[in-house]
Amino acid sequence: QLTMEGLYKTLKHLGLDSSHVVYIRTFLDPIEKAGEVDDVINSFFPEDARPSVTHLEWKTENSIEIEMIAFAPNDINIEGADPKLEIQHFWLDWLTVSPVYCRYTIVNSPFRIYISDLVAENANSHADEIHEIFGKLQKILAATGSDLNHLAKATYYTTNAEVSKPFGAIRKEYYNPNHPPAASLARIEGIDGEDKSIAIDMIAVPVKTE
């Protein structure tokens, strides 16, 4: 309930409401409470206008995180939004400001780049894993006409707490503090059935070309 109320506070801040929400994803433990979570989420929407909802089980005990995708019609003017920019990254005054993640992104580009399941293959340490994955990410972005300033949403999957320790510091080596993606970090049971500690999914947009 409180998490949804926080998201609705953000929607209101943007001049949006429940009718603009198109998708919700939760990170949840225990997953057996998914039905209860659905009931709470549904209470925020008219019965004939409920968005798609998916649940991902994570290992953070007795907790939930919720993320949301919404659309903004052309007749709604969001403060600070510039339709000439492909993507913008924003923070909220009432929440922590971080150099490695923003609170929401506004995407004006009609194009999306979906990058999934980036994992390391030749790493000897957690730091090596992280650097190898970001190296792969940079190559894919370059090949698709994007870069690290045009990341919209990151999802990080980890299998242990130890990999999270260097992750925050290493992200600062790659992300522009003015343009980090919105992000979620989920500790899960395993990755690809292999002995890997971290995987990354990313949504980006291409750099606008004249």
Beta strands, then each sheet from edge to edge (+ up, - down):
strand 1: 21-29
strand 2: 52-57
strand 3: 63-70
strand 4: 87-90
strand 5: 104-107
strand 6: 113-118
strand 7: 151-158
strand 8: 182-187
strand 9: 198-204
sheet 1: 2+ 1+ 3-
sheet 2: 4+ 5-
sheet 3: 6+ 9- 7+ 8+
end
